[in-house]
Amino acid sequence: MEVNQETIHHLAKLSNFALTASETARLVTDIKEIVGYISQLDQLETDGVEPTYQVFEMENVWRPDEILPQEADREALLALTAETRDYQIKVPKVL
């Protein structure tokens, strides 16, 4: 992977960052060092080594989905809210 100022400008544009010329130059140097450090892993001999997908010996425990009766009914739960509309809880706009 070639890391240059064009690469940094492209990544900054995708990330919606505004970078100065000195920040761009520093990032080029830093990212080249990081990529160089990580590329040392290419020198490792990994033939016959099983990939590690998980460090702990765990497995998913699945159970069947069941609809169980609940003590609270819809009207009781809706009565606890500040405002409802069409049997739904009305909340403030987020976006």
ChimeraX attribute file (.defattr): number of C-alpha atoms within 10 A of each C-alpha:
attribute: neighborCount
match mode: 1-to-1
recipient: residues
	/A:1	6
	/A:2	9
	/A:3	14
	/A:4	15
	/A:5	16
	/A:6	12
	/A:7	14
	/A:8	18
	/A:9	16
	/A:10	12
	/A:11	12
	/A:12	14
	/A:13	12
	/A:14	9
	/A:15	9
	/A:16	9
	/A:17	11
	/A:18	11
	/A:19	14
	/A:20	9
	/A:21	11
	/A:22	9
	/A:23	12
	/A:24	19
	/A:25	14
	/A:26	13
	/A:27	17
	/A:28	18
	/A:29	14
	/A:30	13
	/A:31	14
	/A:32	16
	/A:33	12
	/A:34	10
	/A:35	13
	/A:36	11
	/A:37	10
	/A:38	10
	/A:39	11
	/A:40	9
	/A:41	10
	/A:42	8
	/A:43	7
	/A:44	8
	/A:45	8
	/A:46	10
	/A:47	6
	/A:48	6
	/A:49	7
	/A:50	7
	/A:51	7
	/A:52	7
	/A:53	6
	/A:54	8
	/A:55	6
	/A:56	7
	/A:57	5
	/A:58	7
	/A:59	7
	/A:60	5
	/A:61	5
	/A:62	6
	/A:63	6
	/A:64	5
	/A:65	6
	/A:66	6
	/A:67	6
	/A:68	6
	/A:69	7
	/A:70	7
	/A:71	6
	/A:72	8
	/A:73	9
	/A:74	10
	/A:75	9
	/A:76	10
	/A:77	10
	/A:78	16
	/A:79	11
	/A:80	10
	/A:81	12
	/A:82	9
	/A:83	11
	/A:84	13
	/A:85	8
	/A:86	6
	/A:87	9
	/A:88	11
	/A:89	14
	/A:90	13
	/A:91	10
	/A:92	5
	/A:93	5
	/A:94	4
	/A:95	3
